Amino acid sequence: SQIVGWPPVKSCMNSPPEEAVCSSWVEPREEESSTYVKVNMEGVAIGRKVDLNIHQGYHTLLNTLADMFGE
């Protein structure tokens, strides 16, 4: 099953090419120690909170979610 809303749309995709500065990984600023999002699986009553900053990309996030929801 596909995770809805992932990957996030990069803001540079909406910018003109000469202004766009994108990378596959953005380091969090010092005051932002974590970026939590709530995830829900259809049919499961309880949602979970995931810190996106601890994942290096889509595959590590996917593995974490599979472990959380037992897939």
Residue, then its C-alpha position, 0 to 999 in steps of 0.5 A: s500500500q502507498i503512503v498518502g502524502w509522501p514524499p512531500v512536495k519540494s518547495c523548489m518545484n514551484s520556483p523558477p529553475e534559476e531560483a530553485v535550490c533543492s537537495s534530497w535531504v534538508e538538515p533541520r535548523e538548530e531550533e527544530s530538533s524534531t519534525y513530527v507528523k501523525v500517521n494513520m492506517e485505514g482500519v486502525a483506530i489509533g494514529r502514531k507520531v513519527d519524527l521525520n528527521i530521524h529518517q534518511g529517506y522514503h525507505t527507512l520511513l516505510n520500514t518504520l511504518a511497516d514495523m509500527f502497523g505490523e505489515 
